[in-house]
Amino acid sequence: MRIPPRIATLGGIAALVPALLIGGQTATAAPAGALAVGDICYSALPSQAHDTLDLIEQGGPFPYEQDGTVFQNREGILPSHSTGYYHEYTVVTPGSPTRGARRIVTGDSHQEDYYTADHYESFDLVDHGC
């Protein structure tokens, strides 16, 4: 399992400034026909997503072997980046005998976290400020 870097350097923050100032993203848009990425307040996430984000910040340990693996973005919904930019983590679904459908997908930029409740059919960028 590879834990992706969380860019907290000035260079990483500087890359986010244009996105924060104009409300957009720094990466290229999803292909035509792809669903747009929404947003969700951190406070609106299920408690299990908070647990997953905490584990990511701590570097684990994670409950599933697949956690931390490269997310390929085959759906083309997230901004296009090179392979290895995104990683996926399970958000535990209470009562589910499997991993369920909920995931956090992280990008290499600081606090670039996406939540999906429907196994990659849609994504919401987590707003850590609300």
C-alpha positions in Angstrom: 0.0 0.0 0.0 1.3 3.4 -0.9 0.3 6.5 1.1 0.1 9.5 -1.2 2.0 12.6 -0.3 0.0 15.5 1.1 1.5 18.6 -0.2 1.8 21.1 2.6 4.8 23.0 1.1 4.6 26.5 -0.2 4.6 25.2 -3.7 1.6 23.0 -3.0 -0.3 25.8 -1.4 0.7 28.2 -4.2 -0.8 25.8 -6.7 -4.1 26.0 -4.9 -4.3 29.8 -4.6 -5.7 30.4 -8.1 -8.4 27.7 -7.6 -9.4 29.3 -4.2 -9.5 32.8 -5.6 -11.6 32.1 -8.6 -13.5 29.2 -7.2 -12.3 26.8 -9.9 -9.9 23.9 -10.0 -6.3 24.0 -11.2 -6.5 20.8 -13.2 -8.1 20.3 -16.6 -11.9 19.7 -16.7 -13.4 16.3 -17.1 -14.1 15.1 -20.7 -17.2 16.3 -22.4 -20.2 14.2 -21.4 -18.7 13.4 -18.0 -20.6 14.3 -14.9 -19.4 17.4 -13.1 -17.8 17.2 -9.7 -20.0 18.7 -6.9 -19.0 19.8 -3.5 -19.8 18.8 0.0 -19.1 20.4 3.4 -16.9 18.3 5.7 -19.5 18.6 8.3 -22.1 17.1 6.0 -20.1 13.9 5.4 -21.1 10.7 7.2 -19.1 10.1 10.4 -17.4 7.1 8.8 -16.0 9.4 6.1 -14.5 11.6 9.0 -12.9 8.4 10.3 -11.4 7.6 6.9 -10.1 11.1 6.5 -8.5 10.9 9.9 -6.8 7.6 9.1 -5.5 9.1 5.8 -3.9 12.0 7.7 -2.4 9.5 10.2 -1.1 7.2 7.5 -3.3 4.3 8.6 -3.7 1.6 9.6 -6.6 1.0 7.2 -9.3 -1.6 7.5 -9.1 -2.9 4.0 -6.1 -4.2 2.0 -7.2 -2.1 -1.1 -7.1 1.2 0.9 -4.4 3.5 -0.5 -4.2 1.9 -3.9 -4.0 4.0 -7.1 -7.4 5.2 -8.3 -7.4 5.1 -12.1 -10.2 7.7 -12.8 -11.5 5.4 -15.6 -14.9 7.1 -15.3 -13.2 10.4 -16.3 -15.2 12.4 -13.8 -12.3 13.8 -11.8 -9.9 16.2 -13.3 -7.4 14.5 -15.6 -4.0 13.7 -14.0 -1.2 11.2 -14.5 -1.6 7.7 -13.1 -0.7 7.6 -9.5 -2.1 11.1 -8.7 -5.3 9.7 -7.1 -5.7 7.1 -4.3 -8.8 5.5 -2.9 -9.9 4.6 0.6 -13.0 2.8 1.9 -15.6 4.6 3.9 -17.1 1.9 6.1 -20.8 1.3 5.5 -22.4 0.0 8.8 -24.1 -3.3 8.3 -22.6 -4.0 5.0 -20.9 -7.4 4.7 -18.6 -6.0 2.0 -16.6 -2.7 1.5 -19.8 -1.1 0.3 -19.9 1.7 -2.3 -18.6 4.6 -0.3 -15.1 5.9 -0.9 -12.7 8.8 -0.3 -10.5 9.5 -3.3 -7.5 11.7 -2.6 -5.4 13.8 -5.0 -1.8 14.7 -4.3 -2.7 18.3 -3.5 -3.3 19.4 0.1 -6.9 18.6 1.2 -7.9 17.4 -2.3 -10.4 14.8 -1.1 -13.4 13.6 -3.1 -16.3 11.7 -1.6 -18.4 9.2 -3.5 -21.4 7.4 -2.0 -22.2 5.5 -5.2 -19.0 3.8 -6.2 -17.5 6.3 -8.5 -20.7 7.3 -10.4 -20.5 10.8 -8.9 -18.0 12.7 -6.7 -18.1 15.7 -4.4 -15.0 17.7 -3.5 -14.8 17.9 0.3 -14.8 21.5 1.5 -12.8 21.3 4.7 -13.7 24.8 5.7 -17.4 24.2 6.5 
